Amino acid sequence: MVIPENSSIVIFGASGDLTYRKLIPALYHLYANKQLPKSFAILGVSRTEYSDESYRDKLKRSLQEMEKTEPETLDAFINHLHYQALNTSDTQEYVKLSSRLDELAQQYNFTERNTLFYLATPPSLYSIIPASLAAQGLNSEDDGWKRLIIEKPFGYDLASARKLDTEIHEHFQEHQIYRIDHYLGKETVQNLLVLRFSNAMFEPLWNRNYISYVEITGAEFLGVEERGGYYDNSGAVRDMFQNHLLQVLAMVGMEPPAQINADSMRDEVVKVLQCLKPLEEHDLRNNLVMGQYTGSDVRGEFLPGYREEHGVAEESRTETYVGLKAYINNWRWNGVPFYVRTGKRLPTRVTEVVIHFKETPHPVFGQNAPENKLIIRIQPDEGIQISFGLKEPGAGFNAKEVKMDFHYASLKETQMLTAYERLLLDALNGDATLFARSDAVEACWQYVQPILDFKQDPQSLFGYACGTWGPKESDQLLERDGRAWRFPCKNLTDTDYCEL
C-alpha cells in the first residue's frame, strides 16, 4: 500500500451535497484505515460563511449520522478540516485562498506545497476556477505537485467539451487534470480487466469468433428525485450513457495494455472508443430507442411520471431511458452487437455486463444446449456468474443449464474501497489510470453527438410505465435479431421476475 505524500486537499463546493455524502466520508475512511499522509489538511471552499469550528461541527454531525465512526478517530480527523469562505466566481477573491494555503503550509510544516483541488461545483465554474487558481500561481508545480479533479459532466456536447478542454489546458497540463468517473472506481469495473487478461480460459474466447453479443445495463429504480431542474437539461444520454456506460463498454472491448500504467491503459481505452461505428441516419432510426417514464402503480405505491416531477417542464421531451445497438469496427469485435441501455424508474438498481457466447456447433449436443453466459455484476450485488450446460440426470444426453456464482461480499478478509475512496487515493498518489483522458472524453462526445442532434426529432421519444424495463421498442432492438434482454434481479441470480 502506497501512502500519499503530505499535501493539502482543497474542495470547492464544500457546502454542497457531494461533499457531505461522498467526499468527506471517503476521506474519513481513508484516514481511519491509515491511507492518508501523516500530515495533511482539508480546506473546504464555498460562498457560504462558516468558521473552521462551525464547519467542523456540521461535518462531524453529518458523519455521525451517515457512517459508523470511532469517536477518537473522528475527532482526530475533524481537526484536519478547515474552511475558507470565497466567491468562487470572482478571480480577485482567490488572494484569500492563496494566503490561507500559506498559513496551512506553515501550520502543518509542509516542505512541499502539494495540492489537490477538487471541483465539486456546478459545471459553469469548471473553466473559471482553474483560471483563477492560475492567476495566483496556484497551478505552478515549482514548489510541489498541483492536481485538479473535475466531476462530470465534462461539457454539454462535443463543441462545449472541446471549448472547456482548451480553456482548462491554458492553465493546467494534461498530467495535472483528473476527470473523475466514479463508475471506474468500482472494484468490479476494474476486475473486468483482471478477469479478461489474467485468465487463459477467457481471453482466447473474448472476440467475434466465440461471442455472439454483449449486453450492458445501467438501471436505476429511482426517478430524478429533487434534481428535475438539472436533469431536464441533461437527460439519460448525457447523464449516464456518454460517460459511465461508454467507459464500461471500453473496458469490455479494449485490447490488452502493454503495461499496467496510466498511459498504456488509457491508450487502449481511446483506441476502442475511436473504433465505435459512427451513428448514421439508419442507426438513429433503427438501432436507437429513447423513452420517458410515465406515472404508474408499483407495488401499491403510485410513482409520478417524469413530467410531474419537481422542476421538469410540463411538455418536456427529455429522455430518461436510452437503448442502443452499437458496434466496434475492429478485428476483435467486427459484427458483434453491443446492446447498451440505461434508464430511470426501471424495476431495480443494477449495473451489469452480460457476455453471450455463441452456440456450440456440434449437431447433436447443440440442439438442446443452454446458452453460455458470463454475467459481470458491477452493482449492487458485485460478483460474477457463469452459466453452462450439464447433463440432466436420467437417460439420454439432454443438457441442463447450471450456474456458478462468485460474490465479492464472500471475500471477508478483504476490505473493498468505495469508488470515491479509491479515486481520491489514486489522485493523491498521482495515478491517473482510472481517470478519463481528454482524447477519450472527446471520442465519447463525438460518438453521441448524432444522438443529441437526433433528440430534436418529434418521433424519437417513447413512453414507458414506472417499474417496467423501458419502452417496448427497446425490446424490439433485440427481438429483430432473435434475442432478448436479460431482466436482472437485484441479486446476482436468474429469475422470471425482478425484486424491488
The 8 nearest C-alpha neighbors of each residue, nearest first, counted from 0:
[[1, 2, 34, 3, 33, 424, 428, 35],
 [0, 2, 3, 428, 34, 424, 4, 35],
 [1, 3, 34, 36, 35, 0, 4, 428],
 [4, 2, 428, 36, 427, 35, 1, 5],
 [3, 5, 36, 6, 2, 428, 427, 113],
 [6, 4, 38, 36, 39, 3, 37, 109],
 [5, 7, 113, 39, 114, 4, 8, 112],
 [6, 8, 40, 114, 39, 41, 115, 113],
 [9, 7, 41, 115, 114, 42, 116, 40],
 [8, 10, 42, 116, 41, 43, 115, 117],
 [11, 9, 117, 43, 13, 44, 116, 12],
 [12, 10, 44, 118, 13, 119, 45, 117],
 [11, 13, 120, 119, 45, 15, 14, 44],
 [12, 14, 43, 44, 11, 15, 45, 10],
 [15, 13, 12, 45, 18, 16, 47, 19],
 [16, 14, 12, 13, 18, 17, 19, 119],
 [15, 17, 19, 18, 20, 14, 21, 13],
 [18, 16, 20, 21, 19, 15, 22, 119],
 [17, 19, 22, 16, 15, 21, 13, 20],
 [20, 18, 16, 17, 23, 21, 22, 15],
 [21, 19, 17, 18, 16, 22, 24, 23],
 [22, 20, 17, 24, 18, 19, 23, 25],
 [21, 23, 18, 25, 24, 26, 17, 19],
 [22, 24, 26, 25, 18, 19, 21, 27],
 [25, 23, 27, 26, 22, 21, 28, 62],
 [26, 24, 420, 22, 28, 23, 27, 21],
 [25, 27, 23, 29, 28, 24, 30, 22],
 [28, 26, 24, 30, 25, 29, 23, 31],
 [29, 27, 31, 25, 30, 26, 32, 24],
 [30, 28, 34, 26, 32, 27, 31, 35],
 [29, 31, 33, 27, 35, 28, 32, 34],
 [30, 32, 28, 33, 29, 27, 72, 34],
 [31, 33, 29, 30, 34, 28, 35, 27],
 [34, 32, 30, 31, 35, 29, 36, 2],
 [35, 33, 29, 32, 30, 2, 36, 3],
 [34, 36, 30, 33, 29, 2, 3, 37],
 [37, 35, 5, 3, 38, 4, 2, 39],
 [38, 36, 39, 5, 35, 4, 33, 2],
 [37, 39, 5, 36, 107, 6, 40, 109],
 [40, 38, 6, 5, 7, 36, 37, 41],
 [39, 41, 7, 79, 8, 42, 80, 6],
 [42, 40, 8, 80, 7, 9, 79, 81],
 [43, 41, 81, 9, 82, 80, 8, 10],
 [42, 44, 82, 13, 10, 9, 81, 83],
 [43, 45, 11, 83, 13, 84, 10, 82],
 [44, 46, 12, 84, 85, 13, 47, 11],
 [47, 45, 85, 86, 84, 48, 87, 44],
 [46, 48, 45, 84, 49, 14, 85, 44],
 [47, 49, 84, 46, 50, 45, 83, 85],
 [50, 48, 54, 53, 47, 51, 84, 82],
 [49, 51, 53, 52, 54, 82, 48, 83],
 [50, 52, 81, 82, 54, 53, 55, 49],
 [51, 53, 55, 50, 54, 56, 49, 81],
 [52, 54, 56, 50, 55, 51, 49, 57],
 [55, 53, 57, 51, 56, 52, 49, 50],
 [54, 56, 52, 58, 57, 53, 59, 51],
 [57, 55, 53, 59, 54, 58, 52, 60],
 [56, 58, 54, 60, 55, 59, 53, 61],
 [59, 57, 61, 55, 60, 56, 62, 54],
 [58, 60, 56, 62, 61, 57, 55, 63],
 [61, 59, 63, 57, 58, 62, 64, 56],
 [60, 62, 58, 64, 59, 63, 65, 57],
 [63, 61, 59, 65, 66, 64, 60, 58],
 [64, 62, 60, 61, 66, 65, 59, 68],
 [63, 65, 61, 62, 66, 60, 67, 59],
 [66, 64, 62, 63, 61, 67, 20, 24],
 [67, 65, 62, 63, 68, 64, 24, 61],
 [66, 68, 63, 69, 65, 62, 64, 28],
 [69, 67, 66, 70, 63, 73, 62, 72],
 [68, 70, 72, 71, 73, 67, 74, 31],
 [71, 69, 73, 72, 74, 68, 75, 63],
 [70, 72, 74, 73, 69, 75, 76, 68],
 [73, 71, 75, 69, 74, 70, 76, 31],
 [72, 74, 76, 70, 75, 71, 69, 77],
 [75, 73, 77, 71, 76, 72, 70, 78],
 [74, 76, 72, 78, 73, 77, 71, 79],
 [75, 77, 73, 78, 74, 79, 72, 27],
 [78, 76, 74, 79, 80, 75, 73, 55],
 [79, 77, 76, 75, 80, 74, 55, 81],
 [78, 80, 40, 77, 76, 41, 81, 39],
 [81, 79, 41, 77, 78, 42, 40, 55],
 [82, 80, 42, 51, 41, 43, 79, 83],
 [81, 83, 43, 51, 42, 44, 50, 84],
 [82, 84, 44, 43, 85, 42, 45, 81],
 [85, 83, 46, 45, 48, 44, 47, 82],
 [86, 84, 46, 45, 87, 83, 44, 92],
 [85, 87, 46, 88, 89, 92, 45, 84],
 [86, 88, 89, 85, 45, 128, 46, 90],
 [87, 89, 86, 90, 127, 124, 128, 92],
 [90, 88, 91, 87, 86, 92, 93, 131],
 [89, 91, 131, 92, 93, 88, 87, 134],
 [92, 90, 89, 93, 94, 131, 95, 134],
 [93, 91, 94, 90, 89, 95, 85, 86],
 [92, 94, 96, 95, 91, 90, 97, 131],
 [93, 95, 97, 92, 96, 98, 91, 135],
 [96, 94, 93, 98, 97, 92, 99, 85],
 [97, 95, 93, 99, 94, 98, 100, 83],
 [96, 98, 94, 100, 99, 95, 93, 101],
 [99, 97, 101, 95, 96, 100, 94, 102],
 [98, 100, 96, 102, 101, 97, 95, 103],
 [99, 101, 103, 97, 102, 98, 104, 96],
 [102, 100, 98, 104, 99, 103, 97, 105],
 [103, 101, 99, 105, 100, 104, 106, 98],
 [102, 104, 106, 100, 105, 101, 107, 99],
 [105, 103, 109, 101, 107, 102, 106, 108],
 [106, 104, 108, 102, 103, 107, 101, 109],
 [105, 107, 103, 104, 108, 102, 109, 101],
 [106, 108, 104, 105, 109, 103, 38, 39],
 [109, 107, 105, 104, 106, 110, 103, 38],
 [108, 110, 104, 111, 107, 112, 105, 5],
 [109, 111, 108, 112, 104, 5, 142, 143],
 [112, 110, 143, 109, 142, 113, 6, 5],
 [111, 113, 143, 142, 114, 109, 6, 110],
 [114, 112, 143, 6, 144, 111, 145, 7],
 [115, 113, 7, 145, 6, 8, 112, 116],
 [114, 116, 8, 146, 145, 147, 9, 7],
 [117, 115, 9, 147, 146, 10, 8, 148],
 [118, 116, 148, 10, 119, 11, 147, 9],
 [117, 119, 11, 149, 120, 148, 10, 116],
 [120, 118, 12, 11, 117, 150, 17, 10],
 [119, 121, 12, 118, 122, 11, 124, 125],
 [120, 122, 123, 124, 119, 125, 12, 118],
 [123, 121, 125, 124, 120, 152, 153, 154],
 [122, 124, 121, 125, 126, 127, 120, 88],
 [125, 123, 127, 122, 126, 128, 121, 120],
 [126, 124, 122, 127, 123, 128, 129, 118],
 [125, 127, 124, 128, 129, 167, 166, 163],
 [128, 126, 124, 130, 125, 129, 131, 88],
 [127, 129, 131, 130, 126, 124, 125, 132],
 [130, 128, 132, 131, 127, 126, 133, 167],
 [131, 129, 133, 127, 128, 132, 170, 134],
 [130, 132, 90, 128, 134, 133, 129, 127],
 [133, 131, 137, 129, 134, 135, 130, 128],
 [132, 134, 136, 130, 138, 135, 131, 137],
 [133, 135, 131, 132, 136, 130, 137, 90],
 [136, 134, 133, 137, 132, 94, 97, 131],
 [135, 137, 133, 138, 134, 139, 132, 97],
 [138, 136, 132, 135, 133, 139, 97, 134],
 [137, 139, 133, 136, 145, 132, 171, 140],
 [140, 138, 137, 141, 136, 145, 142, 133],
 [141, 139, 144, 143, 142, 145, 138, 113],
 [140, 142, 139, 143, 144, 112, 138, 111],
 [143, 141, 140, 112, 111, 144, 139, 113],
 [144, 142, 113, 112, 140, 111, 141, 145],
 [143, 145, 113, 140, 114, 146, 112, 142],
 [146, 144, 114, 113, 115, 138, 140, 175],
 [147, 145, 175, 115, 116, 176, 114, 144],
 [146, 148, 116, 176, 177, 175, 117, 115],
 [149, 147, 177, 117, 178, 118, 116, 176],
 [148, 150, 178, 118, 179, 177, 147, 117],
 [151, 149, 179, 178, 152, 119, 118, 148],
 [152, 150, 153, 149, 179, 180, 178, 122],
 [151, 153, 154, 150, 155, 122, 238, 237],
 [152, 154, 151, 160, 155, 150, 122, 163],
 [153, 155, 160, 159, 152, 156, 163, 157],
 [154, 156, 159, 160, 152, 153, 157, 237],
 [157, 155, 159, 158, 154, 160, 444, 448],
 [156, 158, 444, 160, 159, 445, 161, 448],
 [157, 159, 161, 160, 156, 162, 154, 155],
 [158, 160, 162, 154, 161, 156, 157, 155],
 [161, 159, 154, 163, 157, 162, 158, 156],
 [160, 162, 164, 158, 159, 163, 165, 157],
 [161, 163, 159, 165, 164, 160, 158, 166],
 [164, 162, 166, 160, 165, 161, 159, 167],
 [163, 165, 161, 167, 162, 166, 160, 168],
 [164, 166, 168, 162, 163, 167, 161, 169],
 [167, 165, 163, 169, 168, 164, 126, 162],
 [168, 166, 169, 164, 165, 170, 126, 171],
 [169, 167, 171, 165, 170, 166, 172, 164],
 [168, 170, 167, 166, 171, 165, 172, 130],
 [169, 171, 168, 167, 133, 130, 129, 172],
 [172, 170, 168, 167, 175, 169, 138, 173],
 [171, 173, 175, 174, 168, 176, 170, 169],
 [172, 174, 176, 175, 171, 168, 437, 436],
 [173, 175, 172, 176, 177, 431, 146, 171],
 [176, 174, 146, 173, 172, 147, 171, 145],
 [177, 175, 147, 173, 174, 146, 148, 178],
 [176, 178, 148, 434, 147, 179, 149, 175],
 [179, 177, 149, 435, 434, 148, 150, 176],
 [178, 180, 150, 434, 177, 149, 181, 148],
 [181, 179, 182, 183, 434, 178, 243, 151],
 [180, 182, 184, 183, 418, 179, 419, 185],
 [183, 181, 184, 180, 185, 243, 418, 188],
 [182, 184, 181, 185, 180, 433, 188, 189],
 [185, 183, 418, 181, 182, 422, 421, 186],
 [186, 184, 418, 188, 183, 182, 187, 189],
 [185, 187, 189, 188, 190, 184, 415, 418],
 [186, 188, 190, 377, 189, 185, 191, 381],
 [189, 187, 190, 191, 185, 186, 183, 377],
 [188, 190, 191, 187, 186, 192, 185, 183],
 [189, 191, 187, 193, 192, 188, 194, 186],
 [192, 190, 194, 189, 188, 193, 195, 187],
 [191, 193, 195, 190, 194, 189, 196, 250],
 [192, 194, 190, 196, 197, 195, 191, 189],
 [195, 193, 191, 192, 190, 196, 197, 198],
 [196, 194, 192, 202, 193, 201, 197, 198],
 [195, 197, 193, 198, 192, 202, 194, 255],
 [198, 196, 193, 195, 194, 199, 202, 192],
 [199, 197, 200, 201, 196, 195, 194, 202],
 [198, 200, 201, 202, 197, 203, 196, 195],
 [199, 201, 198, 202, 203, 204, 195, 197],
 [202, 200, 204, 199, 198, 203, 195, 205],
 [201, 203, 205, 195, 204, 199, 196, 200],
 [204, 202, 205, 201, 199, 200, 206, 209],
 [205, 203, 202, 201, 209, 206, 210, 208],
 [206, 204, 202, 203, 201, 210, 209, 207],
 [207, 205, 331, 208, 204, 332, 210, 209],
 [206, 208, 332, 210, 209, 331, 335, 333],
 [209, 207, 206, 210, 204, 211, 205, 357],
 [208, 210, 204, 357, 207, 356, 206, 211],
 [211, 209, 356, 207, 357, 212, 206, 355],
 [210, 212, 357, 356, 355, 335, 209, 207],
 [213, 211, 336, 355, 335, 210, 337, 354],
 [212, 214, 337, 354, 353, 355, 338, 336],
 [215, 213, 338, 353, 352, 337, 339, 216],
 [214, 216, 352, 339, 351, 338, 340, 353],
 [217, 215, 340, 350, 351, 341, 339, 218],
 [216, 218, 350, 341, 349, 340, 351, 215],
 [219, 217, 349, 348, 341, 342, 216, 350],
 [220, 218, 348, 343, 221, 345, 347, 344],
 [219, 221, 344, 347, 345, 348, 346, 343],
 [222, 220, 344, 219, 343, 223, 224, 345],
 [221, 223, 344, 343, 224, 220, 305, 219],
 [222, 224, 226, 227, 225, 221, 230, 308],
 [225, 223, 222, 226, 227, 221, 308, 309],
 [226, 224, 227, 223, 309, 310, 228, 308],
 [227, 225, 229, 223, 224, 228, 230, 310],
 [226, 228, 310, 230, 311, 229, 223, 225],
 [227, 229, 310, 231, 226, 230, 311, 232],
 [230, 228, 226, 227, 231, 232, 233, 310],
 [229, 231, 233, 227, 232, 234, 228, 226],
 [230, 232, 233, 228, 229, 227, 317, 311],
 [233, 231, 230, 229, 234, 228, 317, 227],
 [232, 234, 230, 231, 237, 238, 229, 235],
 [235, 233, 318, 317, 230, 236, 237, 319],
 [234, 236, 238, 319, 239, 237, 320, 318],
 [237, 235, 240, 234, 238, 241, 239, 321],
 [236, 238, 241, 235, 233, 234, 239, 240],
 [237, 239, 235, 236, 234, 233, 240, 241],
 [240, 238, 243, 235, 237, 242, 241, 236],
 [239, 241, 236, 244, 242, 243, 237, 245],
 [242, 240, 237, 236, 245, 239, 443, 243],
 [241, 243, 240, 245, 239, 244, 246, 443],
 [244, 242, 246, 239, 245, 240, 182, 247],
 [243, 245, 247, 240, 246, 242, 248, 239],
 [246, 244, 248, 247, 242, 243, 241, 249],
 [245, 247, 249, 244, 243, 248, 242, 250],
 [248, 246, 244, 250, 249, 245, 243, 251],
 [249, 247, 245, 251, 246, 250, 244, 252],
 [248, 250, 246, 252, 247, 251, 268, 253],
 [251, 249, 247, 248, 252, 253, 246, 191],
 [252, 250, 248, 249, 253, 247, 191, 192],
 [251, 253, 249, 250, 248, 271, 254, 332],
 [254, 252, 271, 249, 250, 267, 268, 251],
 [253, 255, 267, 256, 252, 271, 268, 270],
 [256, 254, 257, 253, 196, 267, 264, 192],
 [257, 255, 258, 264, 263, 254, 267, 259],
 [256, 258, 263, 255, 259, 264, 260, 267],
 [259, 257, 256, 260, 263, 264, 255, 262],
 [260, 258, 264, 256, 263, 261, 257, 262],
 [259, 261, 263, 258, 262, 264, 432, 430],
 [260, 262, 432, 264, 431, 263, 265, 430],
 [263, 261, 265, 264, 260, 266, 432, 431],
 [262, 264, 266, 256, 265, 260, 261, 258],
 [265, 263, 261, 256, 266, 267, 262, 260],
 [264, 266, 268, 262, 267, 263, 261, 269],
 [265, 267, 263, 269, 264, 268, 262, 270],
 [268, 266, 270, 265, 269, 264, 253, 254],
 [269, 267, 265, 270, 271, 266, 249, 253],
 [268, 270, 439, 272, 266, 267, 271, 273],
 [271, 269, 267, 273, 268, 272, 266, 274],
 [270, 272, 274, 273, 268, 253, 269, 249],
 [273, 271, 269, 274, 275, 270, 442, 249],
 [272, 274, 270, 271, 275, 442, 269, 439],
 [275, 273, 271, 328, 272, 327, 276, 329],
 [276, 274, 327, 272, 273, 326, 328, 277],
 [275, 277, 326, 327, 328, 274, 278, 325],
 [278, 276, 275, 279, 446, 274, 449, 326],
 [279, 277, 282, 276, 449, 283, 280, 446],
 [278, 280, 282, 281, 277, 283, 449, 284],
 [279, 281, 283, 282, 284, 278, 285, 449],
 [280, 282, 284, 279, 283, 285, 286, 278],
 [283, 281, 286, 285, 279, 284, 280, 278],
 [282, 284, 280, 287, 281, 285, 286, 279],
 [285, 283, 281, 282, 280, 286, 287, 459],
 [284, 286, 282, 283, 287, 281, 476, 288],
 [287, 285, 282, 324, 323, 283, 284, 476],
 [286, 288, 323, 283, 322, 285, 284, 282],
 [289, 287, 322, 321, 473, 323, 472, 290],
 [290, 288, 321, 460, 320, 318, 461, 459],
 [289, 291, 461, 320, 460, 462, 318, 319],
 [290, 292, 319, 462, 318, 320, 463, 461],
 [293, 291, 463, 464, 304, 305, 465, 462],
 [304, 292, 294, 464, 463, 465, 305, 462],
 [295, 293, 304, 303, 302, 465, 464, 292],
 [294, 296, 465, 302, 301, 464, 297, 293],
 [295, 297, 301, 300, 299, 302, 298, 294],
 [298, 296, 300, 299, 466, 301, 295, 302],
 [299, 297, 300, 296, 301, 499, 466, 295],
 [298, 300, 297, 296, 301, 302, 295, 466],
 [301, 299, 297, 296, 298, 302, 295, 303],
 [300, 302, 296, 295, 297, 303, 299, 294],
 [301, 303, 295, 294, 296, 300, 304, 465],
 [304, 302, 294, 307, 301, 305, 295, 293],
 [303, 305, 293, 294, 307, 306, 292, 302],
 [304, 306, 308, 307, 292, 293, 303, 291],
 [307, 305, 313, 308, 304, 311, 312, 315],
 [306, 308, 304, 305, 303, 309, 311, 313],
 [309, 307, 305, 306, 311, 310, 227, 304],
 [310, 308, 311, 227, 307, 225, 228, 224],
 [309, 311, 228, 227, 308, 312, 226, 225],
 [312, 310, 227, 309, 308, 306, 228, 231],
 [311, 313, 315, 314, 306, 310, 231, 307],
 [314, 312, 306, 315, 311, 307, 305, 308],
 [313, 315, 312, 316, 306, 311, 317, 307],
 [316, 314, 312, 317, 313, 306, 311, 231],
 [315, 317, 318, 314, 460, 291, 454, 231],
 [316, 318, 234, 315, 231, 319, 291, 232],
 [317, 319, 291, 234, 290, 320, 289, 235],
 [318, 320, 291, 235, 342, 343, 234, 290],
 [321, 319, 342, 290, 289, 318, 341, 235],
 [320, 322, 289, 340, 341, 288, 290, 342],
 [323, 321, 340, 288, 339, 287, 473, 289],
 [324, 322, 287, 339, 286, 338, 325, 288],
 [323, 325, 338, 286, 337, 336, 339, 287],
 [326, 324, 337, 336, 323, 338, 327, 276],
 [325, 327, 336, 276, 275, 337, 328, 335],
 [328, 326, 275, 274, 276, 332, 329, 333],
 [329, 327, 333, 274, 276, 275, 326, 332],
 [328, 330, 333, 331, 332, 327, 274, 271],
 [329, 331, 332, 333, 328, 207, 206, 327],
 [332, 330, 206, 329, 207, 333, 205, 252],
 [331, 333, 207, 335, 329, 327, 206, 330],
 [332, 334, 328, 329, 335, 330, 327, 331],
 [333, 335, 332, 336, 326, 207, 328, 327],
 [336, 334, 212, 332, 333, 207, 211, 326],
 [337, 335, 212, 326, 325, 324, 338, 334],
 [336, 338, 213, 325, 324, 214, 326, 212],
 [339, 337, 324, 214, 323, 213, 336, 215],
 [338, 340, 215, 323, 322, 214, 216, 337],
 [341, 339, 322, 216, 321, 217, 323, 215],
 [342, 340, 217, 218, 321, 320, 216, 322],
 [343, 341, 320, 218, 319, 219, 345, 321],
 [342, 344, 219, 222, 345, 319, 220, 221],
 [345, 343, 220, 465, 222, 221, 466, 219],
 [344, 346, 220, 466, 468, 467, 343, 347],
 [347, 345, 466, 220, 467, 499, 468, 344],
 [346, 348, 220, 499, 345, 219, 349, 489],
 [349, 347, 219, 220, 218, 489, 350, 379],
 [348, 350, 218, 378, 379, 217, 489, 347],
 [351, 349, 217, 378, 377, 216, 218, 376],
 [350, 352, 376, 377, 216, 375, 215, 349],
 [351, 353, 215, 375, 214, 374, 376, 216],
 [352, 354, 374, 214, 373, 213, 355, 375],
 [353, 355, 213, 373, 372, 356, 374, 352],
 [356, 354, 372, 212, 211, 210, 213, 353],
 [355, 357, 210, 211, 371, 209, 372, 354],
 [358, 356, 211, 210, 209, 359, 355, 371],
 [359, 357, 360, 370, 356, 365, 371, 368],
 [358, 360, 365, 361, 357, 364, 368, 362],
 [359, 361, 365, 362, 358, 364, 357, 363],
 [360, 362, 365, 359, 363, 364, 366, 358],
 [363, 361, 365, 364, 360, 366, 359, 367],
 [364, 362, 365, 361, 366, 367, 360, 368],
 [365, 363, 366, 361, 362, 368, 367, 359],
 [364, 366, 361, 368, 359, 362, 363, 367],
 [367, 365, 364, 363, 368, 362, 361, 359],
 [366, 368, 365, 398, 369, 364, 397, 363],
 [367, 369, 365, 398, 366, 364, 388, 370],
 [370, 368, 400, 388, 367, 371, 387, 399],
 [369, 371, 372, 358, 368, 387, 356, 355],
 [370, 372, 387, 386, 356, 355, 369, 373],
 [373, 371, 355, 386, 354, 385, 356, 370],
 [372, 374, 385, 354, 353, 384, 375, 386],
 [375, 373, 353, 384, 383, 352, 376, 372],
 [374, 376, 383, 352, 351, 382, 353, 377],
 [375, 377, 351, 381, 382, 378, 383, 374],
 [376, 378, 187, 381, 350, 351, 188, 375],
 [379, 377, 350, 381, 380, 349, 376, 351],
 [378, 380, 381, 349, 377, 489, 348, 350],
 [381, 379, 378, 490, 491, 382, 376, 489],
 [382, 380, 376, 377, 378, 407, 379, 406],
 [381, 383, 406, 376, 405, 407, 375, 380],
 [382, 384, 375, 405, 374, 404, 376, 406],
 [383, 385, 404, 374, 403, 373, 405, 386],
 [384, 386, 373, 403, 402, 372, 374, 404],
 [387, 385, 402, 372, 371, 401, 400, 403],
 [388, 386, 371, 400, 401, 402, 369, 370],
 [387, 389, 400, 399, 398, 369, 401, 368],
 [390, 388, 398, 399, 400, 391, 401, 387],
 [391, 389, 398, 397, 399, 396, 392, 388],
 [390, 392, 399, 398, 397, 393, 389, 396],
 [393, 391, 390, 394, 395, 397, 396, 399],
 [392, 394, 391, 395, 396, 390, 397, 398],
 [393, 395, 396, 392, 391, 397, 390, 398],
 [396, 394, 397, 393, 391, 390, 392, 398],
 [395, 397, 390, 398, 394, 391, 364, 393],
 [396, 398, 391, 390, 395, 399, 367, 368],
 [399, 397, 390, 389, 368, 388, 391, 396],
 [398, 400, 388, 389, 391, 390, 401, 369],
 [401, 399, 388, 387, 369, 389, 386, 398],
 [402, 400, 386, 387, 388, 399, 389, 403],
 [403, 401, 386, 385, 404, 387, 384, 400],
 [402, 404, 385, 384, 386, 405, 401, 383],
 [405, 403, 384, 383, 402, 406, 385, 382],
 [404, 406, 383, 382, 384, 407, 403, 409],
 [407, 405, 382, 408, 409, 381, 404, 383],
 [406, 408, 409, 382, 410, 381, 405, 380],
 [407, 409, 406, 410, 411, 381, 380, 382],
 [408, 410, 407, 411, 406, 405, 412, 413],
 [411, 409, 408, 412, 413, 407, 406, 414],
 [412, 410, 413, 409, 408, 414, 407, 415],
 [411, 413, 410, 414, 409, 415, 408, 407],
 [414, 412, 411, 410, 415, 408, 407, 409],
 [415, 413, 416, 412, 411, 410, 417, 408],
 [416, 414, 413, 417, 186, 407, 421, 418],
 [415, 417, 421, 420, 418, 414, 186, 419],
 [416, 418, 420, 419, 421, 415, 185, 184],
 [417, 419, 184, 185, 421, 181, 420, 422],
 [420, 418, 422, 421, 417, 423, 25, 181],
 [421, 419, 25, 417, 423, 418, 422, 416],
 [420, 422, 424, 418, 419, 423, 416, 184],
 [421, 423, 425, 419, 424, 420, 184, 426],
 [424, 422, 426, 420, 425, 421, 419, 427],
 [423, 425, 427, 421, 422, 426, 420, 428],
 [426, 424, 430, 422, 428, 423, 427, 429],
 [427, 425, 429, 423, 428, 424, 430, 422],
 [428, 426, 424, 425, 429, 3, 423, 115],
 [429, 427, 425, 3, 426, 430, 424, 4],
 [428, 430, 426, 427, 425, 431, 146, 175],
 [431, 429, 425, 428, 432, 426, 261, 427],
 [430, 432, 434, 261, 433, 429, 426, 177],
 [431, 433, 261, 434, 430, 260, 264, 265],
 [434, 432, 431, 183, 184, 435, 422, 261],
 [435, 433, 431, 179, 178, 432, 177, 436],
 [436, 434, 178, 439, 440, 437, 433, 179],
 [435, 437, 439, 438, 440, 434, 265, 178],
 [436, 438, 440, 439, 441, 435, 164, 173],
 [437, 439, 441, 440, 436, 442, 269, 435],
 [440, 438, 269, 442, 436, 441, 437, 435],
 [441, 439, 437, 443, 438, 442, 436, 444],
 [440, 442, 438, 444, 439, 443, 445, 437],
 [441, 443, 439, 445, 440, 444, 273, 272],
 [444, 442, 446, 440, 441, 445, 241, 439],
 [445, 443, 157, 441, 447, 446, 442, 448],
 [444, 446, 442, 443, 448, 447, 157, 441],
 [445, 447, 443, 444, 448, 442, 277, 449],
 [448, 446, 444, 450, 449, 445, 443, 451],
 [447, 449, 451, 450, 445, 446, 444, 452],
 [450, 448, 452, 451, 447, 453, 278, 446],
 [451, 449, 453, 447, 448, 452, 454, 283],
 [450, 452, 448, 454, 449, 453, 447, 455],
 [451, 453, 449, 450, 454, 455, 448, 456],
 [452, 454, 450, 455, 451, 456, 449, 283],
 [455, 453, 451, 456, 452, 450, 459, 457],
 [454, 456, 453, 452, 457, 451, 459, 316],
 [455, 457, 454, 458, 459, 453, 452, 460],
 [458, 456, 459, 455, 460, 454, 316, 453],
 [459, 457, 456, 460, 461, 455, 454, 284],
 [458, 460, 456, 457, 454, 289, 461, 288],
 [461, 459, 290, 289, 458, 462, 291, 318],
 [462, 460, 290, 289, 470, 291, 463, 459],
 [461, 463, 291, 290, 292, 470, 293, 464],
 [464, 462, 470, 292, 469, 293, 291, 465],
 [463, 465, 293, 292, 295, 467, 294, 466],
 [466, 464, 344, 295, 467, 292, 293, 294],
 [465, 467, 346, 345, 344, 297, 464, 468],
 [468, 466, 345, 465, 469, 346, 464, 463],
 [469, 467, 345, 346, 466, 470, 486, 463],
 [468, 470, 463, 467, 471, 473, 320, 345],
 [471, 469, 463, 472, 473, 462, 290, 461],
 [472, 470, 474, 473, 469, 475, 463, 468],
 [471, 473, 475, 470, 474, 288, 476, 461],
 [474, 472, 471, 475, 476, 470, 288, 322],
 [475, 473, 471, 476, 472, 477, 478, 483],
 [474, 476, 478, 472, 477, 473, 479, 471],
 [477, 475, 473, 474, 478, 479, 286, 472],
 [478, 476, 482, 480, 475, 483, 479, 474],
 [477, 479, 475, 481, 482, 480, 476, 483],
 [478, 480, 477, 481, 475, 476, 482, 474],
 [479, 481, 478, 477, 482, 476, 475, 483],
 [482, 480, 478, 479, 477, 483, 475, 476],
 [483, 481, 477, 478, 480, 484, 479, 476],
 [484, 482, 477, 478, 485, 474, 481, 475],
 [483, 485, 486, 474, 477, 482, 214, 338],
 [484, 486, 487, 483, 214, 353, 493, 216],
 [487, 485, 484, 488, 497, 496, 495, 468],
 [488, 486, 485, 497, 489, 493, 492, 494],
 [487, 489, 497, 490, 498, 492, 491, 486],
 [490, 488, 349, 347, 498, 487, 491, 348],
 [491, 489, 488, 492, 380, 487, 379, 498],
 [490, 492, 380, 489, 488, 493, 376, 382],
 [491, 493, 490, 494, 488, 487, 489, 384],
 [492, 494, 487, 488, 495, 491, 486, 485],
 [495, 493, 496, 492, 488, 497, 487, 486],
 [496, 494, 497, 493, 486, 488, 487, 485],
 [497, 495, 494, 498, 488, 486, 487, 493],
 [496, 498, 488, 499, 487, 346, 494, 495],
 [499, 497, 488, 489, 496, 347, 346, 490],
 [498, 347, 346, 497, 489, 220, 488, 348]]
